[in-house]
Amino acid sequence: MHAAWSDLLATYSHAYLAALIIALGCSIAGVYVVLRKVAFVGIATAQVAAAGVALAFLLDFAPLPAAVLSALIGVSLFGLGRDPVRVSRDGIVGVAFALASALAVLFVSRSAAELDQVEHIIYGSLLFTTGEQVLILALGVAAVLLVHALFHREFLMVSVDREAARTLGVRTKLFDFLLFLTLGAVIALSIGAAGSLLAFAFLILPPMTGLLLGGRLTQVFAISAACGLAAAVAGVLVSVLFDFPTGPAVVVTSAALFACALAARTSPALGAGALALFIAATALSAIETARPAAPERPSPELRIELELAAHDRTVRRGEPVAVDYVVRIRGEAPAGLHLALDAGSAVGIARLPRASARSAGRVLLDSSGLAPGAYSVSGSFWTGNPLSPDEDTELLRPDQVAVSPAAIEVLP
């Protein structure tokens, strides 16, 4: 394995794992969304969950339970309620989607935190996924898939032919509720790590690809899961190679696989050619990402972008403050580059890898010396260790650095 691959996996291992878990869970649950023709319910539920997270952030509650609760309320209202009088259910779902979108914006505008910080929580960022989030995702999706494996037959019957299921003695209301319960759980878990766009895309695109290519339902599930996993891997590779936002890159690769399936329905030869092109492009991305960087002429201008997000916006005094960072470097990075994060008197240091155009990690700040109150976490870059008087240090100029700060609040 090339050194570049080991660095890539070490830096973005959590992003890869989260993308794969979300792809698997949403691709399986999404087959029922497509079969029942309730795709708009999926996106409306995702937006309701995002509004719940925004409200939790405003009220200083835990965001994940808020996302799960609001998602479950959403699917219960959209999927299980009685048909309204004189208006269609799609109309009600559309109203709920618009209202949830507006409420999310209003809650964000009233939050005391920085807008960037709130956007990370509502819309997600795979690059900021932590090991704890990956564990919660894995356990939650595993529980959902276990329920689907146990009640696979009942879920299919209530999704394909409710009347036949009722005739055969299947408790349709119970299994409707259980199916939508698992759907809400998958949506809420996915939004916490990757945002509503990626969660909704995985609910729809891989299952539609499976329905286009699969003859039997078992084939549909298998193809849907395979396409979701392939899109996750290819999308993260493309994101790293071309410095694209990770979520949209994964969505585009999933849409590319769907386009291959459409081409295959028109002409098997055309579909095979499109799939071969997709595989070749993914392989080239993997080879290019793994290839050690070729020597380049020194760039005349150095530009560094720093993006910060506090893992917990509110901490008690004396608790460590975990701050996640993503660094993007354009131009030639100097040797011995360090990142120094500070919030008041709390300072943390991270050494950045040599000749890396993009890196991510976490820095812990000691809050024991901070008085209760709100603080902005900012950062600066040094060559040499800024805390070692035995080494020559040099602060990079402000015009070379662009910082998106994070906000924290220290409680007594």
Number of C-alpha atoms within 10 A of each C-alpha: 7 12 10 16 16 12 15 17 12 12 16 20 18 21 23 20 20 27 29 19 22 28 29 25 30 29 32 25 27 30 27 24 24 19 15 15 11 17 17 18 23 28 22 26 33 31 34 30 34 33 28 27 32 29 23 19 22 18 13 12 14 12 22 21 16 21 32 24 17 24 31 24 17 26 25 17 16 23 22 13 10 9 13 10 7 6 9 11 17 14 11 14 22 16 13 20 22 13 15 21 17 14 19 20 15 14 19 24 15 12 17 15 20 17 15 17 21 24 17 19 23 27 19 22 20 22 25 27 23 18 14 10 18 22 14 14 23 19 13 19 22 15 16 20 19 12 15 19 11 10 14 13 13 19 22 20 18 23 21 13 11 19 13 12 19 14 9 10 9 18 14 18 13 11 18 18 16 16 26 22 20 22 25 27 22 27 31 33 27 31 28 28 29 26 26 26 18 27 30 26 25 33 31 26 26 33 32 24 25 27 20 17 18 17 10 11 13 11 14 22 22 17 23 33 27 17 25 34 22 20 28 29 20 22 27 26 27 23 17 19 15 11 14 15 16 22 25 16 23 28 21 15 23 27 19 17 23 22 17 23 24 19 18 19 14 11 12 14 12 16 19 15 15 20 20 13 13 17 15 12 14 20 14 14 21 18 14 15 19 19 14 12 12 6 6 8 8 10 11 7 9 17 18 21 15 21 20 25 26 22 18 14 21 18 17 14 19 15 15 16 26 18 23 20 24 16 18 16 18 15 16 18 20 14 13 14 23 21 21 19 23 18 21 15 12 17 18 19 20 17 15 19 15 12 14 16 17 19 18 18 17 20 18 18 21 18 22 15 11 18 15 15 12 18 18 15 22 19 23 19 25 20 19 20 21 19 12 9 9 9 11 11 17 13 13 17 12 12 9 14 16 15 16 16 20 26 24 24 19 20 16 10
